[in-house]
Amino acid sequence: MAINSRDEKYYKAWMTHHTVSRRGLLRGLFKGGQQTQASIEQDIVRQTGRPPQAIMESLFLRLCNGCGECVSACPYGIIAMNAGKAELQIEYADCDFCHKCTDVCKTGALAPQIAPDTGLKPAVSTSCLGRMDNYCRLCEISCPQQAIAFDSRNQVTIDRAQCNGCGKCKLACYHGHISLTPLN
């Protein structure tokens, strides 16, 4: 039988010998969807801070074309281009999530529906003055999200779910005991 001569009779005969239940059909369809979803959800780890409403890192790296519009739009000058991608550098100013970078992004790498988060989280050094006594609490006081707290033994705890990576804690610590690192 030639390939082109497959008609209704051919497929009817084929289906009489090869039955597929509805459950089997749906299972086959959904399994393909689950495999695709699993491959999409496996995101690469963010290696640097991104502008506040950056999408998932793997998609951000594909969509950010290095146009530099976000760099020009940032009123604090904390966005820079590194290897052709927008990167947040909180050294002298914090991010107040003004959304000006998101407003000018035409590629979709920054999306307004994403909750503002730079992807940076504070790491407090062991030489922190707040750990030695209870007099220095500048990082705790400056945190608008109340993500930093000291316990009764002067040990710092950071609620990573509350922290949005704004950088106010780092800038408040005039001794330089806080660094911001990408969330791994």
Backbone as ProteinMPNN parsed JSONL, in Angstrom:
{"seq_chain_A": "MAINSRDEKYYKAWMTHHTVSRRGLLRGLFKGGQQTQASIEQDIVRQTGRPPQAIMESLFLRLCNGCGECVSACPYGIIAMNAGKAELQIEYADCDFCHKCTDVCKTGALAPQIAPDTGLKPAVSTSCLGRMDNYCRLCEISCPQQAIAFDSRNQVTIDRAQCNGCGKCKLACYHGHISLTPLN", "coords_chain_A": {"N_chain_A": [[0.855, -1.17, 0.0], [0.674, 2.127, -0.894], [2.009, 5.183, 0.447], [0.487, 7.469, -0.035], [-2.036, 6.472, -0.428], [-3.489, 6.176, 1.864], [-6.458, 6.095, 3.29], [-9.771, 6.629, 4.622], [-10.624, 3.986, 5.126], [-8.229, 2.65, 5.563], [-7.262, 3.871, 7.975], [-9.375, 3.226, 9.698], [-9.171, 0.442, 9.797], [-6.637, 0.276, 10.932], [-7.078, 1.438, 13.462], [-8.776, -0.458, 14.609], [-7.093, -2.435, 15.431], [-5.31, -1.166, 17.037], [-6.048, 0.191, 19.764], [-6.727, 3.084, 21.656], [-7.262, 4.263, 24.773], [-9.368, 6.826, 26.243], [-8.224, 7.764, 28.566], [-5.559, 6.998, 28.181], [-4.939, 8.538, 25.935], [-5.236, 11.195, 26.946], [-3.371, 11.069, 29.015], [-1.025, 10.789, 27.555], [-0.994, 13.247, 26.209], [-0.871, 15.089, 28.379], [1.475, 14.307, 29.638], [3.482, 15.096, 27.889], [3.144, 17.86, 28.105], [3.799, 18.224, 30.811], [6.51, 17.543, 30.799], [7.532, 19.571, 29.199], [6.891, 21.818, 30.775], [8.459, 21.263, 33.036], [10.998, 21.546, 31.958], [10.999, 24.257, 31.376], [10.701, 25.422, 33.901], [13.132, 24.957, 35.097], [15.282, 27.067, 35.938], [18.153, 29.091, 35.299], [20.719, 29.923, 37.631], [20.802, 33.076, 39.105], [23.452, 35.266, 38.72], [24.09, 37.825, 39.332], [22.88, 41.059, 40.431], [19.799, 42.254, 39.194], [17.766, 44.688, 37.41], [14.829, 45.893, 39.178], [12.285, 44.657, 38.342], [12.89, 42.412, 36.846], [12.467, 39.609, 34.742], [12.382, 35.968, 34.966], [15.636, 34.592, 35.155], [16.782, 33.06, 32.963], [15.095, 33.732, 30.835], [15.387, 36.486, 30.926], [18.053, 36.82, 30.142], [17.819, 36.069, 27.485], [16.009, 37.947, 26.442], [16.89, 40.57, 27.08], [18.428, 42.984, 25.264], [20.541, 44.664, 25.517], [20.17, 47.387, 25.045], [20.317, 49.646, 26.655], [18.464, 51.485, 27.544], [17.283, 51.31, 30.092], [19.42, 51.969, 31.707], [19.8, 54.66, 31.12], [17.354, 55.623, 32.022], [17.342, 55.254, 34.79], [17.194, 57.084, 37.699], [19.072, 57.113, 39.719], [21.411, 56.063, 38.878], [22.243, 53.404, 39.177], [22.08, 51.235, 37.557], [23.872, 49.382, 35.264], [25.558, 48.387, 32.239], [26.694, 45.181, 31.633], [28.514, 42.918, 29.95], [26.685, 43.192, 27.889], [24.19, 43.068, 29.107], [21.696, 44.262, 31.391], [22.561, 45.273, 34.631], [22.392, 45.501, 38.142], [23.934, 47.706, 40.363], [24.508, 48.261, 43.467], [26.053, 50.412, 45.225], [26.491, 53.079, 45.996], [24.018, 54.179, 46.101], [20.62, 53.31, 46.839], [17.962, 51.182, 45.626], [14.86, 52.454, 44.955], [12.677, 51.44, 43.748], [11.34, 52.822, 41.641], [10.399, 52.23, 39.164], [11.047, 53.263, 36.686], [12.91, 52.139, 34.983], [11.584, 49.829, 34.164], [9.452, 50.949, 32.806], [10.604, 51.919, 30.447], [11.582, 49.705, 29.154], [11.473, 47.872, 26.282], [11.687, 45.303, 25.4], [10.605, 43.376, 27.044], [12.07, 42.212, 29.017], [12.027, 43.369, 31.469], [9.258, 43.426, 33.447], [6.095, 44.809, 34.277], [4.27, 43.336, 35.826], [5.729, 41.732, 37.477], [6.774, 41.236, 40.784], [8.6, 43.728, 42.474], [11.961, 43.039, 42.875], [15.339, 42.794, 43.372], [16.923, 40.59, 43.369], [19.104, 40.457, 44.923], [20.483, 39.73, 48.101], [21.082, 40.51, 51.538], [24.188, 39.897, 53.211], [25.553, 39.527, 56.275], [28.494, 40.33, 57.901], [30.659, 38.601, 60.245], [31.935, 40.375, 61.876], [30.219, 42.405, 62.453], [29.015, 45.213, 64.153], [26.587, 45.25, 65.488], [26.264, 42.62, 66.223], [28.0, 42.383, 68.289], [27.211, 44.059, 70.343], [24.216, 45.686, 71.518], [23.921, 48.194, 70.413], [24.247, 49.144, 67.803], [21.997, 49.195, 65.3], [21.43, 49.971, 62.767], [20.982, 48.829, 60.223], [18.715, 47.281, 60.641], [16.867, 49.237, 61.375], [16.746, 50.773, 59.049], [15.597, 49.134, 57.131], [12.94, 48.884, 55.006], [11.225, 46.773, 54.594], [11.266, 45.311, 56.866], [12.902, 43.065, 57.112], [15.233, 42.424, 58.347], [16.434, 41.488, 61.487], [17.449, 41.456, 64.929], [18.193, 39.018, 67.346], [17.743, 38.03, 70.831], [20.312, 37.354, 71.576], [21.924, 38.962, 70.121], [22.259, 38.137, 67.497], [21.988, 38.288, 64.027], [19.146, 37.96, 61.955], [17.814, 37.232, 58.801], [15.027, 37.638, 56.917], [14.482, 36.16, 54.122], [12.351, 35.92, 52.417], [10.86, 38.208, 52.849], [12.669, 40.205, 52.159], [13.506, 42.449, 49.572], [15.747, 43.184, 48.269], [16.563, 45.887, 48.118], [18.737, 47.369, 49.076], [19.054, 49.262, 51.071], [19.875, 48.543, 53.651], [22.564, 47.9, 53.329], [23.677, 50.359, 52.615], [23.085, 51.787, 54.914], [24.764, 50.696, 56.797], [27.486, 51.978, 57.867], [29.938, 50.985, 58.463], [30.522, 49.03, 56.707], [29.837, 46.297, 56.86], [27.938, 44.796, 55.613], [27.149, 43.006, 52.759], [25.809, 42.649, 49.483], [24.514, 39.904, 47.874], [23.767, 37.721, 45.114], [20.754, 35.856, 45.262], [20.892, 32.478, 45.855]], "CA_chain_A": [[0.0, 0.0, 0.0], [1.469, 3.343, -0.999], [1.777, 6.135, 1.523], [-0.541, 8.43, -0.415], [-3.343, 5.839, -0.541], [-4.088, 5.986, 3.188], [-7.742, 6.768, 3.342], [-10.591, 6.335, 5.796], [-10.64, 2.538, 5.37], [-6.931, 2.279, 6.134], [-7.191, 4.303, 9.369], [-10.366, 2.464, 10.457], [-8.569, -0.871, 10.024], [-5.515, 0.448, 11.857], [-7.608, 1.708, 14.793], [-9.385, -1.657, 15.186], [-6.024, -3.234, 16.024], [-4.556, -0.311, 17.954], [-6.997, 1.048, 20.481], [-6.179, 4.004, 22.645], [-8.342, 4.73, 25.636], [-9.351, 8.271, 26.503], [-7.234, 7.989, 29.624], [-4.236, 6.907, 27.561], [-4.758, 9.703, 25.08], [-5.003, 12.369, 27.79], [-2.101, 10.888, 29.714], [0.032, 11.089, 26.59], [-0.966, 14.689, 25.967], [-0.434, 15.801, 29.571], [2.861, 13.986, 29.95], [4.297, 15.995, 27.07], [3.05, 19.188, 28.709], [4.556, 18.223, 32.062], [7.935, 17.559, 30.477], [7.848, 20.917, 28.725], [6.836, 22.711, 31.922], [9.622, 20.988, 33.875], [12.187, 22.116, 31.331], [10.9, 25.706, 31.48], [10.853, 25.823, 35.292], [14.516, 24.846, 35.507], [15.908, 28.338, 35.609], [19.556, 29.185, 35.667], [20.926, 30.694, 38.849], [21.173, 34.467, 38.883], [24.817, 35.511, 39.168], [24.254, 39.245, 39.635], [21.633, 41.774, 40.647], [19.125, 42.735, 37.998], [16.775, 45.728, 37.712], [13.83, 45.345, 40.097], [11.207, 43.834, 37.821], [13.449, 41.503, 35.847], [11.809, 38.316, 34.663], [13.225, 34.832, 35.274], [16.982, 34.841, 34.626], [17.026, 32.487, 31.639], [14.362, 34.546, 29.87], [15.989, 37.812, 30.929], [19.264, 36.773, 29.328], [17.426, 35.986, 26.082], [15.261, 39.117, 25.993], [17.634, 41.828, 27.233], [19.279, 43.142, 24.093], [21.624, 45.594, 25.797], [19.895, 48.696, 24.444], [20.76, 50.678, 27.589], [17.387, 52.414, 27.911], [17.099, 51.267, 31.546], [20.559, 52.684, 32.282], [19.501, 56.081, 30.967], [16.146, 55.975, 32.765], [17.53, 55.133, 36.236], [17.565, 58.386, 38.253], [20.131, 56.966, 40.714], [22.619, 55.599, 38.215], [22.687, 52.125, 39.739], [22.004, 50.199, 36.528], [24.988, 49.457, 34.309], [25.582, 47.292, 31.279], [27.821, 44.279, 31.816], [28.431, 41.862, 28.934], [25.505, 43.411, 27.081], [22.966, 42.857, 29.874], [21.501, 45.218, 32.481], [22.994, 44.756, 35.929], [22.201, 46.452, 39.224], [25.136, 47.877, 41.179], [24.161, 49.064, 44.634], [27.265, 50.772, 45.96], [26.38, 54.429, 46.553], [22.599, 54.531, 46.171], [19.754, 52.144, 46.893], [16.886, 51.152, 44.635], [13.572, 52.735, 45.601], [11.662, 50.804, 42.905], [10.571, 53.868, 40.96], [9.872, 51.563, 37.966], [11.374, 53.98, 35.45], [13.599, 51.187, 34.104], [10.563, 48.947, 33.598], [8.633, 51.728, 31.876], [11.275, 52.132, 29.158], [12.011, 48.43, 28.564], [10.614, 47.496, 25.164], [11.896, 43.899, 25.029], [9.893, 42.481, 27.953], [12.984, 41.67, 30.023], [11.513, 43.944, 32.709], [7.809, 43.356, 33.293], [5.413, 45.467, 35.393], [3.513, 42.404, 36.659], [6.67, 41.052, 38.366], [6.984, 41.932, 42.056], [9.946, 44.31, 42.488], [12.99, 42.346, 43.643], [16.592, 42.882, 42.623], [17.612, 39.304, 43.408], [20.236, 40.574, 45.848], [20.12, 39.556, 49.502], [22.188, 40.931, 52.396], [25.001, 38.962, 53.991], [26.143, 40.323, 57.35], [29.764, 39.725, 58.32], [30.756, 38.253, 61.665], [32.472, 41.513, 62.622], [29.146, 43.395, 62.565], [28.947, 45.804, 65.49], [25.323, 44.844, 66.096], [26.43, 41.283, 66.799], [28.829, 42.482, 69.493], [26.405, 44.702, 71.376], [22.915, 46.049, 70.971], [23.877, 49.627, 70.142], [24.129, 49.416, 66.362], [20.881, 48.515, 64.638], [21.111, 50.819, 61.624], [20.43, 48.029, 59.123], [17.365, 46.893, 61.034], [16.038, 50.447, 61.349], [16.603, 51.282, 57.681], [14.93, 48.168, 56.246], [11.511, 49.173, 54.877], [10.484, 45.512, 54.562], [11.457, 44.682, 58.172], [13.442, 41.739, 56.824], [16.412, 42.216, 59.198], [16.136, 41.591, 62.914], [18.442, 40.906, 65.85], [17.552, 38.275, 68.429], [18.173, 38.4, 72.193], [21.76, 37.113, 71.698], [22.547, 39.869, 69.159], [22.518, 37.48, 66.222], [21.135, 38.839, 62.982], [18.376, 37.042, 61.124], [17.309, 37.89, 57.593], [13.879, 36.961, 56.314], [14.733, 36.272, 52.676], [11.071, 36.057, 51.718], [10.456, 39.609, 52.991], [13.683, 41.079, 51.571], [13.37, 42.676, 48.138], [17.052, 43.533, 47.718], [16.646, 47.319, 47.802], [20.086, 47.842, 49.382], [19.063, 50.275, 52.129], [20.646, 48.031, 54.784], [23.983, 48.005, 52.994], [24.064, 51.76, 52.666], [22.963, 52.265, 56.297], [25.9, 50.18, 57.563], [28.629, 52.803, 57.484], [31.16, 50.236, 58.717], [30.738, 48.146, 55.561], [29.733, 44.895, 57.262], [26.883, 44.143, 54.846], [27.334, 42.914, 51.314], [24.637, 42.12, 48.794], [24.886, 38.805, 46.991], [22.598, 37.126, 44.446], [20.102, 34.761, 45.972], [21.166, 31.184, 45.216]], "C_chain_A": [[0.899, 1.23, 0.0], [1.071, 4.317, 0.103], [0.62, 7.072, 1.205], [-1.931, 7.816, -0.449], [-3.988, 5.555, 0.822], [-5.368, 6.814, 3.27], [-8.484, 6.348, 4.603], [-10.587, 4.846, 6.134], [-9.336, 2.085, 6.023], [-6.874, 2.631, 7.626], [-8.204, 3.574, 10.248], [-9.816, 1.078, 10.779], [-7.423, -0.778, 11.025], [-6.015, 0.642, 13.287], [-8.276, 0.483, 15.417], [-8.334, -2.529, 15.862], [-5.203, -2.454, 17.045], [-5.513, 0.635, 18.669], [-6.258, 1.892, 21.521], [-7.352, 4.496, 23.476], [-8.269, 6.246, 25.797], [-8.305, 8.614, 27.551], [-5.819, 7.963, 29.048], [-3.93, 8.104, 26.671], [-4.44, 10.951, 25.915], [-3.683, 12.263, 28.548], [-0.928, 11.221, 28.795], [0.153, 12.582, 26.32], [-0.405, 15.446, 27.17], [1.009, 15.513, 29.931], [3.811, 14.864, 29.145], [4.299, 17.399, 27.632], [3.836, 19.282, 29.999], [6.053, 18.271, 31.8], [8.364, 18.936, 29.993], [7.871, 21.897, 29.878], [8.043, 22.497, 32.826], [10.882, 21.589, 33.273], [12.174, 23.642, 31.412], [11.201, 26.158, 32.902], [12.291, 25.71, 35.781], [15.245, 26.101, 35.049], [17.375, 28.302, 35.994], [19.689, 30.123, 36.855], [21.406, 32.091, 38.484], [22.54, 34.727, 39.503], [25.051, 36.948, 39.611], [22.894, 39.864, 39.889], [21.083, 42.289, 39.33], [18.196, 43.883, 38.383], [15.552, 45.11, 38.385], [12.732, 44.461, 39.528], [11.684, 42.932, 36.681], [12.716, 40.17, 35.904], [12.813, 37.217, 35.013], [14.548, 34.924, 34.5], [17.213, 34.278, 33.222], [16.305, 33.287, 30.554], [14.948, 35.955, 29.793], [17.218, 37.84, 30.023], [18.944, 36.689, 27.838], [16.8, 37.291, 25.582], [16.02, 40.433, 26.098], [18.616, 41.948, 26.076], [20.403, 44.156, 24.302], [21.411, 46.979, 25.233], [20.324, 49.848, 25.349], [19.701, 51.689, 27.973], [17.179, 52.461, 29.417], [18.226, 52.017, 32.257], [20.29, 54.185, 32.246], [18.322, 56.51, 31.832], [16.352, 55.974, 34.28], [17.992, 56.472, 36.821], [18.732, 58.31, 39.245], [21.438, 56.459, 40.132], [23.138, 54.273, 38.737], [22.551, 50.965, 38.759], [23.143, 50.438, 35.552], [24.878, 48.285, 33.353], [26.855, 46.482, 31.521], [27.609, 43.105, 30.867], [27.13, 41.969, 28.138], [24.187, 43.191, 27.786], [22.909, 43.866, 31.019], [21.823, 44.556, 33.817], [22.836, 45.861, 36.963], [23.454, 46.499, 40.082], [24.819, 48.829, 42.321], [25.423, 49.28, 45.457], [27.099, 52.105, 46.694], [24.94, 54.908, 46.662], [21.78, 53.25, 46.194], [18.679, 52.259, 45.819], [15.57, 51.4, 45.365], [12.388, 52.237, 44.764], [10.739, 51.837, 42.268], [9.95, 53.366, 39.661], [10.169, 52.293, 36.663], [12.104, 53.064, 34.464], [12.592, 50.269, 33.42], [9.74, 49.679, 32.549], [9.281, 51.876, 30.5], [11.703, 50.833, 28.478], [11.013, 47.973, 27.507], [10.706, 46.007, 24.821], [11.111, 42.926, 25.894], [10.8, 41.839, 28.98], [12.641, 42.201, 31.413], [10.0, 44.045, 32.538], [7.1, 43.952, 34.5], [4.632, 44.515, 36.295], [4.413, 41.622, 37.618], [6.835, 41.884, 39.639], [8.417, 42.463, 42.102], [10.889, 43.56, 43.441], [14.257, 42.341, 42.792], [17.314, 41.541, 42.536], [18.821, 39.321, 44.319], [19.727, 40.431, 47.28], [21.323, 39.915, 50.369], [22.88, 39.754, 53.082], [25.75, 39.81, 55.011], [27.388, 39.607, 57.848], [29.765, 39.451, 59.824], [31.307, 39.402, 62.503], [31.472, 42.658, 62.75], [29.067, 43.903, 64.0], [27.659, 45.442, 66.217], [25.382, 43.461, 66.71], [27.209, 41.331, 68.114], [28.092, 43.144, 70.649], [25.089, 45.128, 70.749], [22.804, 47.535, 70.66], [23.702, 49.943, 68.662], [23.015, 48.549, 65.775], [20.464, 49.299, 63.392], [20.5, 50.035, 60.466], [18.981, 47.641, 59.414], [16.406, 48.087, 60.941], [15.762, 50.901, 59.921], [15.822, 50.359, 56.754], [13.426, 48.457, 56.161], [10.645, 47.914, 54.891], [10.497, 44.787, 55.912], [11.943, 43.237, 58.026], [14.659, 41.418, 57.691], [16.014, 42.416, 60.645], [17.293, 40.982, 63.713], [17.698, 40.192, 66.967], [18.134, 38.7, 69.78], [19.667, 38.172, 72.415], [22.559, 37.936, 70.689], [22.944, 39.185, 67.852], [21.505, 37.98, 65.203], [20.415, 37.72, 62.23], [17.805, 37.84, 59.959], [16.187, 37.037, 57.027], [13.975, 37.157, 54.805], [13.442, 36.41, 51.879], [10.584, 37.506, 51.774], [11.39, 40.553, 52.241], [13.468, 41.204, 50.07], [14.664, 43.175, 47.498], [17.248, 45.003, 47.402], [18.027, 47.915, 48.09], [20.171, 48.889, 50.471], [19.892, 49.822, 53.333], [22.144, 48.182, 54.54], [24.459, 49.443, 53.109], [23.97, 52.333, 54.079], [24.15, 51.819, 57.144], [27.16, 50.929, 57.135], [29.959, 52.127, 57.805], [31.469, 49.243, 57.591], [30.659, 46.669, 55.887], [28.612, 44.138, 56.535], [27.251, 44.168, 53.373], [26.071, 42.323, 50.721], [25.101, 41.076, 47.786], [23.622, 38.258, 46.304], [22.062, 35.953, 45.247], [20.34, 33.472, 45.218], [20.179, 30.16, 45.651]], "O_chain_A": [[1.799, 1.338, 0.833], [-0.046, 4.28, 0.619], [-0.149, 7.428, 2.098], [-2.92, 8.548, -0.496], [-4.934, 4.772, 0.908], [-5.348, 8.044, 3.313], [-7.899, 5.785, 5.529], [-10.551, 4.483, 7.31], [-9.339, 1.244, 6.922], [-6.488, 1.799, 8.446], [-7.93, 3.325, 11.422], [-9.972, 0.591, 11.898], [-7.26, -1.658, 11.871], [-5.447, 0.08, 14.224], [-8.341, 0.389, 16.643], [-8.659, -3.285, 16.777], [-4.474, -3.051, 17.836], [-5.75, 1.753, 18.213], [-5.303, 1.449, 22.159], [-8.308, 5.069, 22.954], [-7.241, 6.865, 25.523], [-7.597, 9.616, 27.444], [-4.986, 8.803, 29.387], [-2.81, 8.615, 26.655], [-3.487, 11.674, 25.62], [-2.966, 13.252, 28.701], [0.039, 11.858, 29.213], [1.257, 13.118, 26.216], [0.432, 16.336, 27.013], [1.698, 16.378, 30.471], [4.829, 15.323, 29.664], [5.334, 18.065, 27.639], [4.473, 20.301, 30.265], [6.785, 18.966, 32.504], [9.444, 19.411, 30.344], [8.775, 22.729, 29.961], [8.599, 23.469, 33.336], [11.741, 22.088, 34.0], [13.235, 24.259, 31.507], [11.882, 27.165, 33.098], [12.636, 26.318, 36.794], [15.752, 26.18, 33.93], [17.781, 27.572, 36.899], [18.86, 31.011, 37.053], [22.303, 32.259, 37.659], [22.758, 34.437, 40.679], [26.087, 37.259, 40.198], [21.866, 39.255, 39.593], [21.838, 42.712, 38.455], [17.869, 44.04, 39.559], [15.269, 43.929, 38.185], [12.284, 43.556, 40.232], [10.979, 42.721, 35.694], [12.389, 39.671, 36.98], [13.968, 37.509, 35.322], [14.561, 35.294, 33.326], [17.789, 34.963, 32.377], [16.853, 33.494, 29.471], [14.998, 36.549, 28.716], [17.4, 38.769, 29.236], [19.712, 37.184, 27.014], [17.029, 37.697, 24.443], [15.811, 41.327, 25.277], [19.52, 41.126, 25.923], [21.136, 44.471, 23.364], [22.382, 47.687, 24.965], [20.662, 50.923, 24.852], [20.004, 52.662, 28.664], [16.925, 53.53, 29.971], [18.0, 52.631, 33.3], [20.526, 54.891, 33.227], [18.293, 57.639, 32.324], [15.598, 56.637, 34.992], [19.072, 56.949, 36.475], [19.322, 59.338, 39.576], [22.459, 56.431, 40.819], [24.347, 54.038, 38.739], [22.874, 49.828, 39.101], [23.35, 51.554, 35.076], [24.183, 47.308, 33.63], [27.951, 47.036, 31.603], [26.62, 42.382, 30.982], [26.544, 40.955, 27.759], [23.148, 43.132, 27.127], [23.941, 44.275, 31.549], [21.408, 43.429, 34.088], [23.117, 47.026, 36.682], [23.978, 45.46, 40.483], [24.857, 50.049, 42.159], [25.806, 48.441, 46.273], [27.505, 52.25, 47.847], [24.681, 55.951, 47.264], [22.189, 52.23, 45.64], [18.516, 53.304, 45.19], [15.205, 50.656, 46.276], [11.237, 52.576, 45.042], [9.515, 51.732, 42.349], [9.061, 54.018, 39.113], [9.586, 51.961, 35.631], [11.937, 53.197, 33.252], [12.729, 49.965, 32.235], [9.373, 49.103, 31.525], [8.578, 51.949, 29.492], [12.146, 50.863, 27.33], [9.847, 47.718, 27.811], [9.898, 45.501, 24.041], [10.961, 41.762, 25.523], [10.344, 40.994, 29.75], [12.932, 41.552, 32.418], [9.518, 44.674, 31.596], [7.457, 43.64, 35.636], [4.356, 44.866, 37.441], [3.906, 40.917, 38.489], [7.015, 43.099, 39.57], [9.354, 41.724, 41.8], [10.641, 43.465, 44.643], [14.237, 41.93, 41.632], [18.218, 41.376, 41.718], [19.495, 38.303, 44.473], [18.665, 40.95, 47.625], [22.462, 39.655, 49.982], [22.252, 38.769, 53.471], [26.499, 40.713, 54.639], [27.344, 38.422, 58.178], [28.962, 40.011, 60.57], [31.158, 39.396, 63.725], [31.852, 43.768, 63.12], [29.054, 43.116, 64.946], [27.65, 45.341, 67.444], [24.622, 43.161, 67.63], [27.092, 40.432, 68.948], [28.333, 42.815, 71.811], [24.886, 44.936, 69.55], [21.7, 48.079, 70.644], [23.056, 50.934, 68.319], [23.103, 47.322, 65.765], [19.294, 49.295, 63.009], [19.592, 50.531, 59.799], [18.13, 47.675, 58.526], [15.273, 47.948, 60.482], [14.662, 51.363, 59.618], [15.422, 50.789, 55.672], [12.715, 48.289, 57.152], [9.449, 47.992, 55.174], [9.822, 43.772, 56.081], [11.474, 42.326, 58.708], [15.074, 40.262, 57.765], [15.342, 43.388, 60.99], [18.013, 40.109, 63.227], [16.695, 40.693, 67.475], [18.934, 39.634, 69.847], [20.238, 38.737, 73.347], [23.728, 37.647, 70.431], [23.877, 39.626, 67.181], [20.313, 38.079, 65.492], [20.997, 36.682, 61.915], [17.371, 38.98, 60.122], [16.378, 35.866, 56.702], [13.591, 38.203, 54.282], [13.448, 36.961, 50.778], [9.954, 37.976, 50.826], [10.953, 41.59, 51.741], [13.273, 40.206, 49.375], [14.677, 43.546, 46.324], [18.022, 45.341, 46.506], [18.443, 48.861, 47.421], [21.265, 49.366, 50.772], [20.546, 50.647, 53.97], [22.895, 48.549, 55.444], [25.536, 49.703, 53.647], [24.698, 53.268, 54.412], [24.507, 52.494, 58.11], [27.815, 50.556, 56.162], [31.012, 52.656, 57.448], [32.563, 48.682, 57.541], [31.344, 45.862, 55.257], [28.373, 42.965, 56.82], [27.614, 45.206, 52.818], [25.351, 41.58, 51.387], [25.97, 41.337, 46.954], [22.53, 38.333, 46.868], [22.815, 35.17, 45.826], [20.012, 33.389, 44.035], [20.251, 29.01, 45.218]]}, "name": "protein", "num_of_chains": 1, "seq": "MAINSRDEKYYKAWMTHHTVSRRGLLRGLFKGGQQTQASIEQDIVRQTGRPPQAIMESLFLRLCNGCGECVSACPYGIIAMNAGKAELQIEYADCDFCHKCTDVCKTGALAPQIAPDTGLKPAVSTSCLGRMDNYCRLCEISCPQQAIAFDSRNQVTIDRAQCNGCGKCKLACYHGHISLTPLN"}
